[in-house]
Amino acid sequence: MDFQSFKFHPLVFAGVTACGYSTPTPIQSRAIPVALSGRDVLGIAQTGTGKTAAFALPIIEKLVRGRRNCVRALVIAPTRELSEQIHENIKTLGHAARARSVTVYGGVGMQPQVEKLRGGAEIVVACPGRLLDHIKNGTINLSCVEILVLDEADRMFDMGFLPDIRKILKHLPQKRQNLLFSATMPAEIRHLADEVLVNPETVKVDAAVMADTVTHAFYPVEQERKTPLLIKILEETETKSVLVFTRTKHRASKLAEKLAKEGHKAASLQGNLSQGRRLAALNGFKSGAYSVLVATDIAARGIDVATVSHVINYDMPSTVEDYTHRTGRTGRALRSGDAFSLITREDGAMVKAIEKVLDKKIQRRSLHNLTMPEAAAMADSVREPVKRQFSGNNRHNPGRRMAQNGRAKDQSSRAKA
């Protein structure tokens, strides 16, 4: 199958050519025909599988064959970074068709967004909080929306956005097409899908498989020796672009400052930054001005940089799914990549869970005298392994429980998103 088989309008196909697409990815080949037919779609696939084009191309196809200069498609995403990434993809794919896309998110002034919405926006890519602000202020008209896309639905659940999404749904036309994409399908997202989707076609592509282009390695270390170990790894490893993940915004900021003092071209990407500084950090990383980007999980699903050679988990994530999303930032576009994790004794349960998904024991590496010699005993010291994430019973699911405990912290960032 190739993209010509979809029989796109010539203006839409021009966008496909501009992006250099030739062969559809599995999610594209299965989701696009269903979306073009007008049916609702429930798509289950990891990041980096081509989901954006899977919904953007059918949206643009509908635009060129109908009325213009009104909001006909609404895409809801969990973070500003992902919203911008979707918006940029739509701009490229829809350039020949003159599709007008606008981003709507917090952390920046509302008036420029209002002016763009009044200027004939046809596709709105929005974060829930700011979208509700526009709805409340009457600065957006959603009465013509024909297609609703909920992207990264499981991440929106993790960030506490489901109540906001349900409020938004009340302001949309009853008759519309709905496309919901999620990397995982916890019970809460299944309930949301049942509420939103009407007789959907389910498209499931490698929902729980980590990329086979990524090599994984663990570095056992004491908590207080993580920073010296990270510096040594960066000094002694041949890298291109390195994405380092931390658990907190404060740690991301401090670690980036420390790496910069050590001579690395480093920046941080986290929720305490203004939108301008976040974009500057991300654009600098994409252009090569920064070779190391230290980020919180805000970046796990919002960065699409094909040249990332290494992902380093300075702090381990709370769930296996988050580990998958983080490490999925490398090994993209048919390139190989490396995922290094600095693990402490407290990470034993997550170590076991990751190895269970990968179905193999991950190599433990040592470096000078910074790593712990008792690496092999770490995972064995854990009494109970982590159950499969999002099982629905959190009492016996430490990974999910940790994610929920952290959700209160995420709430504070909702207005910023």
N, C-alpha and C positions, 0 to 999 in steps of 0.2 A: 504494500500500500504506500502511496505517496500523497502529498497534499492536493494534487490535482484531482484525486478521486472524490474529494469533498465537494467539487463543483462550486467553489466560492465565486462571488462576483469578482470581476477583473480588478476592481479597486482593492478588494480584500486580499486577493491573491498577490497583489503588488506588495502588500505589507508582509506577507509570508516570505516573499523573495528578499525584501529589504532586511529581514532578520536572518537570512541565510538558512532557513529551514528547508529540509529536503524530505526526510522520512519522519513521520509522526512518532512520538514516544507512545508507549502502551496506553497511558492514560488519555492521550490525545486521540489515538485511533479509535478508542472505545467510547469516549465521552462526547466528542465533537458531533458524530452523526446523531446521537440521541438529542443533544442540545439543539441541533439544527432542526430536528423534527418537532420541536416545541415541548417535548416531555420534560418533566422534572428529573434532575440527576442527583444521586447520592454518590459522591466520589470519595473513595478511601485510598489515599496514596501519600507517600512521604514527600517532604519538600525536595526540590531538585528533580522532580519527575515530569515537569512541563505542565503543571496544572493551570498556570496563568493563561497560557495560550489556549488551553482546553476550554476555558470559558470566555476569554476575550474575543477570539475569532468568531464564535457564534453571535456574540453581542454586536460586533461591528457589522457582520453580515445582515443582522436584522436592522441596524441603523440605516444602511445604504438602500434598503428596500422599503423604507417607510418614512414617517414624518421626522422632521429635524428640528433643532433648536429648542428642545425641551428635554428634561431628564427622563430618559427611557430605560436606563440601567443603573442599578445601585449595587455597588460592591462594598461589603463590610469586612474589614480586616482588624486584627487585634492591636497592631502597633503602627506608629508613624513610618518606621523604616519599611515595613512590608507594604504599607499604603503607597509610599513613594515608588517602591520597586514595581508594584502592579501598574501604577500610573505611567511610569516610564515605558514599560512593555506595551501598554495600550497605545501610547503616543507613537511608538515605532510601527506597531502593527496597523494602526489606524491612520497613519499619516496621509497616505494616498486617498483614503476615504474621507479625510478631513473630519475625523471623529474628535469631538471636543470632550476631553477628560479633565476633571478637576479633583484635587485632593482636599479632604476636609478632616482636620484633626486639631487637637489642642496644642498648647505650647507656643502658638503664634497668634497674631491678631486675627479677629474675625472679619474685619472690613474688607481686606483683599479677597477673602473667600467669597464674601457676599457679592462683590463686584464680578468675580468670575462666574458665579452661579447665575447672575443676572445677564451675563454676556452670552447666553445660549448654551450652557453646559448640557451635554447629552449623556455622559457617563460620570457618575460621582463615586469616587473611591474614598471611603470614610471610616474613621474610628467611631465607635458607638457614642462616647461621651460628647464630643463636639457636634456630632450629627444631631443629637437630642437638643443641644443648645440652639442650633439653627431651626429645628422644628418648633421649639418653644417661642423663638423670636419671629417666626414667620418669614425667615429669610431663605427658605428652600421650598420648592413646590414638588412634591412627590406624587402628584395625582396622575402623572403620565407614565409612571414606572411600569415597564412590561417584564423586566428580568431582574430578579434579586439573586445576588451571589453572597453566600456566607463562606468566607475563606478562612482556613485554619480554625475551624469551629471548636476543636478541642482546646486550643490555646486560649480562645476567648472564654471558654468555660473556666480554665485555670485562672484567668485574670479577673473572674467575677463579673463578666459582661452579659451573662444570659438574661438577667432582669432587664437590662437596657435594650437588648435585642427584642425582647418581647414587647417592650414599649414602642419600639420603632415599627414593629410589624402592624400595630394598630393604625398607623398613618399611611400604610401602603394600600393600593387597590387590591381588592379581593382576588380579581382575575389577573394572574401574572404567572410567569414561569419562574421556578425556583431551582437554584443549583447550590448544593451544599457540599463543601469539600472539607475533609478532616483526615489527619494522619492516623488517628485512632478512633474507636467508637465506644467510649464509656457509656454507661446507662443514661447519663444526663443528656449526652448528645443524641443518643437514639431517641429519647423522648422529644427533644427539639425537632429532630428530623420528622418524627410522626406528626408534630404540630404544623410544620411548615410545608413539607413536601406532599404532593398529591400524586399517587400512583407512580412513584419514581422508579427509574431504572438504576439499579445499583451497579457501580463500576468500581471494582476492587483490584488494585494493582500493588503487589508486594507491600501490603500494609504493615508488616512487622519485620521486614528484612532490611538489615543494614547494608550499605553499599559495599560491594565486593572489591571496589577499587581503593578501599581504605585499609591500611595496616595499623593494627592496634598494639599498644605497649603500655605497661604500667610501671611507674617508678615509685616504689614504697619509700615513704619519707616521714619524718616527724614533722608536725605542723609548723614548728618554728624554723625549720630548715627549708621550707618550700621556696622562698624567694632566692636564696643562694643556689639551690638546685635548678630553678628555672633559668637563672642567669647563665649557669654552666651549660645547660642544654642549648640555649640560644647561641652561646659562644662556640660550641663544638659540633653543632649540627648544620649541615648545608640546607638553608631554607630560602624561600622566596618571600611569600607573605604568610605571616603567622597570626592566627586568631587565638587569643588566650581568654578563657572563660573563668570568671570568679562568681562567687555566690552573692556578693553584696555590691552596691553602688560605691560605697566608700572604699572598699578594697580595690575595686577596679581603678578608681582614680589614683589612689596611693601607689598601686603597683605600676601603673603607667608612668607616674612621676619618677619612681625608682629606676625603671628601665631606661628612661630618657637620661637620667643622670649617669647611667652606666654606658651611655653612648649609643643606645638603640634609638632608631626613629620610631618612637612609640606614642600612641594616643589612646584615650579611653572613650568608650561609647556606653553611656549609662543614663538612667532617667533623670538625674539631677542636672544634666546639661540643658541649656536652651536648645531650641530646635536648630538655630543657626550653627551652634557649636557641634551638635550631633551630625548635621549634614556635612560640616567641614571635616570632621573626623572620618566619616564614612567615605566621602569623596577623596580625601587624602589617602585613605587606605586603598581605594580602587585605583587611583592614579600612580601609586607607588611612592608618594611623598612620605607615607608612614609604612614601615615594613612590619610593624607589630601593632595590632589593635587589641586592647584589653577590654572585654565587654562582659556585661551581665547577660542573662538569657533573653533580654530584649533583642539581642542580635541573632539568636539561634535560628529564627525563621524569617529574618528580614535582610540577610546579607546574601547576595548572589555574586560572588567574586570568583571567577573561574581559576584565578592564579593562586588561591590559597593552598599552600603546600603542606601546612601543618596546622592542626587544631590541638591546643594544649589545655587540658582541664586542670587549671590551678586548684580549683575546688571541684569536687565531684558533684554532678547534678542530683536532684532529688528523685528522679524517676529514670527508668530505662529509656522511655520515649524521649525525654530531654537529652539523654546521652546520644541517642540516634540522631536527633535534630542538630545537636552541636557538631558531632563528627561528620554529619552530612554536608557541612560547609566546605569540606575538602574532598578530593577525589571526584570532582565534578567535570562535566564536559569531556568525558572519556579520559581524563587525567588520573594519575594515581596520587594518593595523599597519605599522610601519616597522622594518627591520633594518639597523642601521649596524655597520660593521666597521672597526676601526682596523688597517690593514694596513702591515706593514713589508716591506722587500726580501726578507726570509726567507720571506714568505708567498706568494711568487709561484706556487709549484706549486699550493697550495690555491686561490688565486684562479682559476687556469685551470680547475681541476677543478670548482669551483662554477659558473663561467660555462658550462662544457660541459653540466652537468646542466640549468641554466636555459635553455640554448640562446640566450644573448644576452650582450652585454658589459654589465657592471654599471657604473652611473654612478660616476665618481670625483668627489668633492667636495673643495673647499678651504675653509679657514676661517682668515681673517686670515693671519698668517705662521707658523702652526703646522703646516700640512700641507706636503708636499713637492711642488714644481712638476713633478717628473719622473714624475708618476703614470702616464701612458700607457706609459712605457717599462718599468715594473716587471714586469708579467706577461711581456713579451717577453724579459726577461733570463733567464728560466728555460729551461734546455736541454731538460728532459724533463718533460712534464706528468704529473700524478698519474693513474694508471690508475683504472679504476672500483674503488671500495672493495670489500673482501671478495671479491676475485677468486679467492682460494685460493693465489696465488703471491706471497708477500710480498716476494720478492727484487726485484721490479719494481713494487712497490706502496708508495711512501713513506708515504702516508696510513695504510695498515694497519700498516706497520712501526712508525710513530711510536706508534700506539695500543698495539701490543704492547710496545714499549719502556717505555711508561708503565704497563703492567699490574702490574709489580713494585711500583710505588707504590700501586696500588689494593689490593694484597694486604693492606697494613697496615690498611686501613679495613674489611676484611671482618668482623672481630670486632665492630666498632662497628655495622655494619649489621645 
